[in-house]
Amino acid sequence: MKITIIENELYLAQSISTKLNQSGYETEVFSSIKEAMATSTGDAYLLSTNLPGQNFNPLITKYKEKIIILMVSYINNDTVSAPLRFGANDYIVKPFIIEELQRKIEHYKEYQTLKKYKSLYKEYSEYLLNDISITDDIDKVTTPMVIFTNYIKLVDKLAFQYAKINNRVLVFVPLAIKSWKEKIEGANPKHTLYISDLQTLKKGERDVLFELLKNREFIISTTTNIETPFKTIEINTDNKLYDQNEILTIDDYVKFIVNSFQYQFPDTELSKKLGISRKSLWEKRKKYGIFKKK
């Protein structure tokens, strides 16, 4: 990790640089904002707010996606409050212990890493669930609730969207893992549980689960219609995707292919890929109620 130090007191700057180098950091030192904005390449910025005649707010604006820690001699609006509003992360009062500075650097380094992971997982989950429509179903979802479905990913998207709309933190608990009980017991009571695959539990295990869920906010998905002490709704989809480890019926497979590719291929080619005649494809459209919009 490279740290840019912007400090006009040369002795102090070199002292900080030396101590950070000894702890394994790479450093670079600048005495002016202009030079730092022109050539600095740090991952984190230690910015002195005691730079006579220099405006440091443009630097904060330019590098606000990086870690910026203010080094201040005293606290007021100009040295702390205003820079924090511009995008600085934190401040430390001179004189300070180098270990305290390192703790702040490492804290914000970890925070930025978590932000990147959060963004990655959010984008990836949205990509995976992009083709699933929940427009007609999201208003049906409340908590606590069990959702009986023919497609678990449909409930995945409903749960994520519910949490987003209601500003809830979602804790995912797949019942296929052995540690599901510990995950529920260790979850923050203020967070919403999203529990998948109820159909995988035996009756005795379900009784344990239902006892654990008393007074909790949750959404449970199941592909089997199981009696529970909680409100249950059924939400299905005809436009069902499938996973590699899932075996579909011939009818489900044909419906999936027709729904997914009917606008990419003419019926002549689509029927050929399915290994059936065009007349048979027309009959299946009629049977499944799938009609091509013009």
Protein Blocks (a to p, Z undefined) as FASTA:
>chain_A
ZZddddfblklmmmmmmmmmmnopacdddfbfklmmmmgccfbdcddfbdghiafklmmm
mmmmpccddddfbdcfklmmmmmmnopabdcdddddfklmmmmmmmmmmmmmmmmmmmmm
mmmmmmmmmmpccklmmmmpccddddddfbfklmmmmmmmmmmmnopacddddfkbmklm
mmmmmpcfkbccddehkllpcfklmmmmmmmmgoiacddddfbdcddfbdcdddddfklc
ddfkbccdfklmmmmmmmmmmmmpcfklmmmmnopafklmmmmmmmnopacdZZ
